[in-house]
Amino acid sequence: MDNGWLDEEKRCTFTISQCLQGEVEPSYCSIAQWIFNVIHNIAEGLLVLDSEGNIKLTNKAAEELFGYHRMELFRKPFVELLAPPYRQKWIRTFLAKKKKKPINQYELLGQKKDKTTFFMEISVSEVFLKEGKVLSVLVRDIRERKALEKAALEASEHERQRIGQDIHDSLCQLLIGIEFKAQFLSQELREKAAVGHELASEIAKLAREAATSARDIAKGLAPLAMSTSDLIASLMDLAQNTGKNTPITCQFHLIGEPVVPNPSFAIQLYRIAQEAVNNVIKHSGASHIDITFGETSGTIFLQVEDNGIGMKMKDGINKGLGFRSMLYRAGMIGANLSIDSLPGKGTKIICSLPSAQNTKTNG
């Protein structure tokens, strides 16, 4: 056998792609044959990338997942397998020369050869070989999981709307009835010069305030089917009610003329804003919140920023269901949600998505 594949120290000189791609029969050693069989028989898609992010090796599952033949993927930039809104995220997160912390797992929107998109979860690990840095990307199709998450969120949304409608139809009407009866009682007591008419007037006033508060709660639980203008009005109400009902000042800002491409997207954006504001009220110690909704360079964005105590990112995301709920909701509409916070520096949450979807989402 020709030993040209060995160096002076009898070490194999083949690169990963030369050894395992298939153009070279992996029979030089039993380990290579075993690795070849494992890679090409696992259920998840596997892609091996060079330091520039170009594909060196794929397995059968990855080829079927993205709809390409193996040689079509060879040397193709991995970023081209992502939906356009996610490509910069990949470049910033995984190909940056300097990273504060390696992120091993991420949810992204993949793009097939036929331009359809699908939700996927990738696990990334890097290793330094003689030929340079190599990234291995394990790809999982999570469309089924996302469908279950979407069903759970929709069930939660329907329950919110039911409770909100019950509050509006029952509790608000009862409180309005109490207000009218108390006003009637106050009038009768005043005409008879009897004591208690002032107390009756105070009861009517409290009932009116309670009805207004219940109506605000119902509106938050069960917003109308949301167009962009409905979303803007609801965000304005959210800011106004936050300032009225808490010691925190809250302002709403509108930038440009954003147009949400889908009414269901508007509801999810509103829920993200609600959750973000609730987190500020409960945990931040902030004195001010800015809610900003706008559009720039073809991208819609929703931003909630506070001047509170901030947090360590890992602690914040693991703190409770709030941040995870926002991430799920953003994922359901193909949006990117970023959280920027440092202890003592406040917190900024930004949810962004294309103003017009140019891709057809599969599943």
C-alpha positions as CSV (number, residue, x, y, z in Angstrom):
1,M,0.0,0.0,0.0
2,D,1.2,3.5,-0.8
3,N,2.1,5.3,2.4
4,G,1.9,8.8,0.9
5,W,-0.8,9.6,3.4
6,L,1.6,9.2,6.3
7,D,4.0,11.9,7.5
8,E,7.6,11.4,8.7
9,E,6.3,10.5,12.2
10,K,3.9,7.9,10.7
11,R,0.8,10.2,11.4
12,C,-2.1,10.4,9.0
13,T,-2.0,13.5,6.9
14,F,-5.6,13.3,5.5
15,T,-8.0,16.1,6.4
16,I,-11.4,15.3,7.8
17,S,-13.1,15.7,4.4
18,Q,-10.5,13.6,2.6
19,C,-10.8,10.8,5.1
20,L,-14.6,10.8,5.6
21,Q,-16.3,12.5,2.7
22,G,-16.7,9.4,0.6
23,E,-14.6,10.3,-2.4
24,V,-11.8,8.5,-0.6
25,E,-12.7,5.0,0.6
26,P,-12.2,5.1,4.4
27,S,-10.4,1.8,4.5
28,Y,-6.9,3.0,5.5
29,C,-7.8,2.3,9.2
30,S,-10.6,0.7,11.1
31,I,-11.2,3.8,13.1
32,A,-11.9,5.9,10.0
33,Q,-14.4,3.2,8.8
34,W,-16.2,3.2,12.1
35,I,-16.4,7.0,12.3
36,F,-17.6,7.0,8.7
37,N,-20.5,4.6,9.5
38,V,-21.4,6.5,12.7
39,I,-21.6,9.9,11.0
40,H,-23.6,8.7,8.1
41,N,-26.2,6.7,10.2
42,I,-27.1,9.1,13.0
43,A,-30.5,10.6,12.9
44,E,-29.4,14.2,13.3
45,G,-27.9,16.2,10.5
46,L,-24.1,16.8,10.9
47,L,-22.0,19.3,9.1
48,V,-18.3,19.9,9.6
49,L,-17.1,23.5,8.8
50,D,-13.7,25.0,8.4
51,S,-12.7,28.2,10.2
52,E,-14.4,30.4,7.5
53,G,-17.7,28.6,8.0
54,N,-17.5,26.6,4.7
55,I,-18.9,23.1,4.7
56,K,-16.2,20.3,4.5
57,L,-18.3,17.3,5.4
58,T,-22.0,16.4,5.6
59,N,-23.9,13.3,6.5
60,K,-27.0,11.8,4.9
61,A,-29.5,13.3,7.4
62,A,-28.2,16.8,6.8
63,E,-28.4,16.3,3.0
64,E,-32.0,15.2,3.3
65,L,-32.9,17.9,5.8
66,F,-31.7,20.7,3.5
67,G,-32.6,19.0,0.2
68,Y,-29.1,19.1,-1.3
69,H,-26.8,16.5,-2.8
70,R,-23.6,16.0,-0.9
71,M,-21.3,17.6,-3.5
72,E,-23.7,20.6,-3.7
73,L,-23.0,21.2,0.0
74,F,-19.2,20.7,-0.2
75,R,-17.5,24.0,0.3
76,K,-20.8,25.9,0.5
77,P,-20.9,28.6,3.2
78,F,-23.1,27.3,6.0
79,V,-24.7,30.7,6.4
80,E,-26.5,30.1,3.1
81,L,-28.4,27.3,4.8
82,L,-30.0,29.9,7.1
83,A,-33.0,32.1,6.4
84,P,-31.7,35.7,5.6
85,P,-32.8,37.3,9.0
86,Y,-30.6,34.8,10.9
87,R,-27.4,35.0,8.8
88,Q,-25.9,38.0,10.6
89,K,-26.7,36.3,13.9
90,W,-24.7,33.3,12.9
91,I,-21.8,35.4,11.7
92,R,-21.8,37.4,14.9
93,T,-22.2,34.5,17.2
94,F,-20.2,31.7,15.8
95,L,-17.6,33.1,13.4
96,A,-16.5,36.1,15.5
97,K,-12.7,36.1,16.0
98,K,-13.2,37.0,19.7
99,K,-16.1,35.6,21.7
100,K,-16.8,36.3,25.4
101,K,-18.4,32.9,25.8
102,P,-18.8,30.1,23.3
103,I,-22.6,29.5,22.7
104,N,-23.0,25.8,22.1
105,Q,-26.7,25.6,21.3
106,Y,-29.1,27.9,19.4
107,E,-32.4,27.9,17.6
108,L,-32.4,29.2,14.1
109,L,-34.5,29.2,11.0
110,G,-33.0,26.9,8.3
111,Q,-33.5,27.4,4.6
112,K,-33.8,24.4,2.2
113,K,-32.6,24.3,-1.4
114,D,-36.2,25.1,-2.6
115,K,-36.1,28.2,-0.3
116,T,-38.7,26.9,2.2
117,T,-37.7,27.5,5.8
118,F,-38.0,25.4,9.0
119,F,-37.2,25.7,12.6
120,M,-34.0,23.9,13.7
121,E,-31.8,23.6,16.7
122,I,-28.0,23.5,16.3
123,S,-25.3,22.4,18.6
124,V,-21.9,23.7,17.8
125,S,-18.5,22.6,19.0
126,E,-15.1,23.6,17.9
127,V,-11.8,21.8,17.9
128,F,-8.3,22.9,16.7
129,L,-6.6,20.5,14.4
130,K,-3.4,20.7,12.3
131,E,-5.4,22.1,9.4
132,G,-6.9,24.8,11.6
133,K,-10.1,25.4,13.6
134,V,-13.0,23.0,12.7
135,L,-16.6,23.5,13.7
136,S,-19.0,20.6,14.0
137,V,-22.7,21.5,13.7
138,L,-25.3,19.1,14.8
139,V,-28.7,20.0,13.3
140,R,-32.1,18.9,14.7
141,D,-35.4,19.5,13.0
142,I,-37.6,21.0,15.7
143,R,-40.7,21.7,13.7
144,E,-42.8,19.1,15.7
145,R,-41.6,20.7,19.0
146,K,-42.4,24.1,17.8
147,A,-45.9,23.0,16.7
148,L,-46.5,21.7,20.3
149,E,-45.2,24.9,21.8
150,K,-47.4,26.9,19.4
151,A,-50.4,24.8,20.4
152,A,-49.6,25.4,24.1
153,L,-49.3,29.1,23.6
154,E,-52.6,29.2,21.6
155,A,-54.3,27.3,24.4
156,S,-53.0,29.8,26.9
157,E,-54.1,32.7,24.7
158,H,-57.6,31.3,24.4
159,E,-57.8,30.9,28.1
160,R,-56.6,34.5,28.6
161,Q,-59.2,35.7,26.2
162,R,-62.0,33.6,27.9
163,I,-61.0,35.0,31.4
164,G,-60.8,38.6,30.0
165,Q,-64.2,38.2,28.3
166,D,-65.7,36.9,31.6
167,I,-64.3,39.8,33.5
168,H,-65.7,42.3,31.0
169,D,-69.1,40.6,30.7
170,S,-69.7,39.7,34.3
171,L,-67.5,41.6,36.8
172,C,-67.5,44.9,35.0
173,Q,-71.3,44.8,34.7
174,L,-71.8,43.9,38.3
175,L,-69.5,46.8,39.4
176,I,-71.4,49.2,37.1
177,G,-74.6,48.0,38.7
178,I,-73.2,48.6,42.2
179,E,-72.2,52.1,41.1
180,F,-75.7,53.0,39.9
181,K,-77.4,51.6,43.0
182,A,-75.0,53.5,45.3
183,Q,-75.6,56.7,43.3
184,F,-79.4,56.2,43.6
185,L,-79.0,55.5,47.4
186,S,-76.9,58.6,47.8
187,Q,-79.5,60.7,46.0
188,E,-82.4,59.4,48.1
189,L,-80.4,59.9,51.4
190,R,-79.5,63.5,50.3
191,E,-83.2,64.3,49.5
192,K,-84.3,63.0,52.9
193,A,-81.4,64.8,54.7
194,A,-80.4,61.5,56.1
195,V,-76.9,60.6,57.1
196,G,-74.9,58.3,55.0
197,H,-75.3,60.0,51.6
198,E,-71.6,60.9,51.5
199,L,-70.6,57.3,52.2
200,A,-72.9,56.1,49.5
201,S,-71.3,58.5,47.0
202,E,-67.9,57.2,48.0
203,I,-69.0,53.6,47.4
204,A,-70.3,54.7,44.0
205,K,-66.9,56.3,43.2
206,L,-65.0,53.2,44.3
207,A,-67.2,50.9,42.3
208,R,-66.6,53.1,39.2
209,E,-62.8,53.0,39.7
210,A,-63.0,49.2,40.2
211,A,-65.0,48.8,37.0
212,T,-62.4,50.9,35.1
213,S,-59.6,48.8,36.5
214,A,-61.4,45.5,35.7
215,R,-62.0,46.8,32.2
216,D,-58.3,47.6,31.8
217,I,-57.4,44.1,33.0
218,A,-59.9,42.5,30.6
219,K,-58.5,44.5,27.7
220,G,-55.0,43.3,28.6
221,L,-56.1,39.7,28.8
222,A,-58.2,39.6,25.7
223,P,-57.0,42.2,23.2
224,L,-59.0,42.6,20.0
225,A,-57.8,40.8,16.9
226,M,-54.8,43.0,16.3
227,S,-53.9,45.0,13.3
228,T,-50.8,47.1,13.4
229,S,-52.9,50.1,14.6
230,D,-54.4,47.9,17.3
231,L,-51.0,46.9,18.5
232,I,-49.8,50.5,18.6
233,A,-52.9,51.5,20.6
234,S,-52.4,48.6,23.0
235,L,-48.8,49.4,23.6
236,M,-49.8,53.0,24.3
237,D,-52.4,51.7,26.8
238,L,-49.8,49.4,28.4
239,A,-47.4,52.4,28.9
240,Q,-50.2,54.6,30.3
241,N,-51.6,51.9,32.7
242,T,-48.1,51.0,33.9
243,G,-47.4,54.7,34.8
244,K,-50.8,55.0,36.4
245,N,-50.8,51.8,38.5
246,T,-47.2,51.6,39.5
247,P,-44.5,54.1,40.8
248,I,-42.6,53.5,37.6
249,T,-42.9,56.1,34.8
250,C,-43.4,54.6,31.4
251,Q,-43.3,56.2,27.9
252,F,-44.2,54.8,24.5
253,H,-42.3,55.8,21.4
254,L,-43.3,55.1,17.7
255,I,-40.5,55.2,15.1
256,G,-41.4,55.2,11.4
257,E,-44.5,53.5,10.1
258,P,-44.1,49.8,11.0
259,V,-46.5,47.3,9.4
260,V,-46.9,43.9,11.1
261,P,-47.2,41.2,8.4
262,N,-49.7,39.0,10.3
263,P,-52.3,39.7,13.0
264,S,-51.1,36.7,15.0
265,F,-47.7,38.3,15.0
266,A,-49.1,41.5,16.5
267,I,-50.6,39.6,19.5
268,Q,-47.3,37.8,20.2
269,L,-45.4,41.1,20.1
270,Y,-47.9,42.6,22.5
271,R,-47.5,39.6,24.9
272,I,-43.7,40.0,24.7
273,A,-44.1,43.7,25.7
274,Q,-46.5,42.8,28.5
275,E,-44.1,40.1,29.9
276,A,-41.1,42.4,29.6
277,V,-42.9,45.2,31.5
278,N,-44.1,42.8,34.1
279,N,-40.5,41.6,34.6
280,V,-39.4,45.2,35.1
281,I,-42.1,45.8,37.7
282,K,-41.4,42.7,39.6
283,H,-37.6,42.4,39.5
284,S,-35.7,45.5,38.3
285,G,-36.2,48.2,40.9
286,A,-36.4,50.6,37.9
287,S,-37.9,54.1,38.0
288,H,-38.5,54.4,34.3
289,I,-39.4,52.2,31.3
290,D,-39.3,53.1,27.6
291,I,-41.4,51.0,25.2
292,T,-40.4,51.6,21.5
293,F,-42.1,50.2,18.4
294,G,-40.8,51.0,15.0
295,E,-39.4,50.0,11.6
296,T,-35.9,50.6,10.2
297,S,-34.3,49.1,7.1
298,G,-37.1,46.7,6.4
299,T,-37.1,45.3,10.0
300,I,-39.8,45.7,12.6
301,F,-38.6,46.0,16.2
302,L,-40.1,46.2,19.6
303,Q,-37.8,47.4,22.4
304,V,-38.5,47.5,26.2
305,E,-35.7,49.3,28.1
306,D,-35.5,50.1,31.8
307,N,-33.0,51.9,34.1
308,G,-33.1,49.2,36.8
309,I,-30.5,47.1,38.6
310,G,-29.8,44.9,35.6
311,M,-28.7,41.3,35.9
312,K,-26.3,38.6,34.8
313,M,-27.6,37.2,31.6
314,K,-27.5,33.5,32.8
315,D,-29.2,34.3,36.0
316,G,-31.9,36.3,34.3
317,I,-32.8,33.7,31.7
318,N,-32.9,31.0,34.3
319,K,-34.9,33.1,36.8
320,G,-38.3,32.0,35.7
321,L,-40.8,31.5,32.9
322,G,-40.8,35.2,31.9
323,F,-37.8,35.3,29.6
324,R,-38.4,31.7,28.3
325,S,-41.9,32.7,27.4
326,M,-40.7,35.7,25.5
327,L,-38.1,33.6,23.6
328,Y,-40.8,31.0,22.8
329,R,-43.2,33.7,21.5
330,A,-40.5,35.3,19.4
331,G,-39.6,31.9,18.0
332,M,-43.2,31.2,17.1
333,I,-43.3,34.2,14.7
334,G,-39.7,33.7,13.4
335,A,-38.5,36.8,15.2
336,N,-35.1,37.4,16.8
337,L,-35.2,38.3,20.6
338,S,-32.1,39.7,22.2
339,I,-31.6,40.6,25.9
340,D,-28.9,43.0,26.8
341,S,-28.2,43.6,30.5
342,L,-25.4,44.1,33.0
343,P,-25.6,44.4,36.8
344,G,-26.3,48.1,37.6
345,K,-26.9,49.0,33.9
346,G,-30.5,48.2,33.4
347,T,-32.0,45.8,30.8
348,K,-32.9,46.2,27.2
349,I,-35.0,43.6,25.4
350,I,-35.3,43.8,21.6
351,C,-37.6,41.7,19.4
352,S,-37.1,42.1,15.7
353,L,-38.5,40.5,12.5
354,P,-38.8,41.3,8.8
355,S,-41.6,43.8,8.0
356,A,-42.5,41.7,5.0
357,Q,-41.8,37.9,4.9
358,N,-40.0,36.9,1.7
359,T,-39.7,33.3,2.6
360,K,-42.3,30.6,2.8
361,T,-42.2,28.9,6.2
362,N,-42.6,25.2,6.1
363,G,-44.4,23.8,9.2
